[in-house]
Amino acid sequence: MNTTTYRRIRVTDSGDRLTAVEPEPTNETPLWAKDFNQAEKKTWGEPCGAGKPFFAPPIPFVIPPADAGEPFHPHNHCPAITWCPNGDLLAAWFSTIREAGTEMTILASRLRAGTQSWEPAAEFFKAPNRNMTGTALFHDGAGTLYHFNGMGREDVKGWENLLALVRESRDNGVTWTPPRPLAEDASYRRRNQVIAGTHVTPNGLWLQPCDGGPGNQGTTALHISRDGGKTWKDPGGDIRGIHAGVVGLNDGRLLACGRAQEIDGRMPISISKDQGTTWSYHAGPFPPISNAQRLVLMRLREGPILLVSFTDACHKIPREQWQGMTFEDGNGRAFTGYGMYAALSFDEGATWPVQKLLTPGSGTYDGRGHTGEFTCAFDSAEPEGYLAATQTPDGVIHLISSGLHYQFNLAWLSGNSINYRR
């Protein structure tokens, strides 16, 4: 496997198709590839002991670069995260002046094993004069990391017609294969805006969601691999709503939750019985999400399905108009909470008996992205952000928003504690 620690690529197109990708030579080593320990982490110890609840207050993961010459724009958003075999966490996101701009680049940072702070960012992936909207990171559990990314045509603003690319790393993200098109025709088109949330179903299908188009009221497409990520096909069906999260159910169906396109004022739920060729839709039990919000839908290692989303709180709705959701405190008393919450299903998405506000209970934080500064309370969490998550072998769920990194486990989610601090 040919690999190199490069992050900038040269692209050659012919019409609406890519014809060649080459690395741009450089003598620079980005911070995320420096001073690296390749030793595989053989054991993962739970942070509070087996089965004990764990919740850590959020820490920033978007840290401005320390090295001169590294790009860093005002708008940092749309993240992805995965775990590495050596115990590190790797996160990537776009940095730009305008979301439609061709100056957009992808930055990355590490939280190295045994440390408590993310490193300063460094450029991770960029083709000159092209929009780079949409990033996903995924560890296949067998030592290979995958990086998926959208890329626009040269000097074309916006993200309507993109090419989805994928590359691989087998050394904890230090070196990467040259990126290759996800689709066989290597064409710039709709249905290629990569969304964080790569998933492997119980029957072995690999799923990569991509937005179906550039609009807020659009749909989500699904790219599927039946050979462990080597080749991918779009079955053609449409998930209701953009930025959808998708999981495979134990009976072979696919379950998805999307943004906007609400049904009867609720979040749309999409179900496919034919592996993404067609979908049926119904209103879910949760409030819909909108601008500046992206949910997470994932299956935990322990078996339950986790949804992380937001109540109606967002920057476009005055706080006095927020409706919130009803939660219970540690003593079983009901209260109305606002912002980011988690829900658990133990019956393949039929019911969601656990619903918990994801708040440290106090403190003021910088959410970056569209969010900016916000203050937490027992009934108030981060109001919006683009979410992505991974679960490490020790059971800890690592959730990132547009600027913050949260850590908690299933015992904390399913227990009656409001909060657990280290």
Secondary structure, 3 states (H helix, E strand, C coil): CCCECCCEEEEEEECCEEEEEEECCCCCCCHHHCCCCCCCCCCCCCCCCCCCCCEEEEEECCCCCCCCCCCCCCEEEEEEEEECCCCCEEEEEEEECCCCCCCCEEEEEEECCCCCCCCCCEEEEECCCCCCCCEEEEECCCCCEEEEEEEECCCCCCCCCEEEEEEEECCCCCCECCCEECCCCCECECCCEECCCCEECCCCCEEEEEECCCCCCCEEEEEEECCCCCCCECCCCCEECEEEEEEECCCCCEEEEEECCCECCECEEEEECCCCCCCEEEECCCCCCCCCEECEEEECCCCCEEEEEECCCCCCCCHHHCCCEEEECCCCCEEEEECEEEEEECCCCCCCCEEEECCCCCCEEECCCCCCEEECECCECCCCEECEEEECCCCCEEEECCCEEEEECHHHHHCCCCCCCC
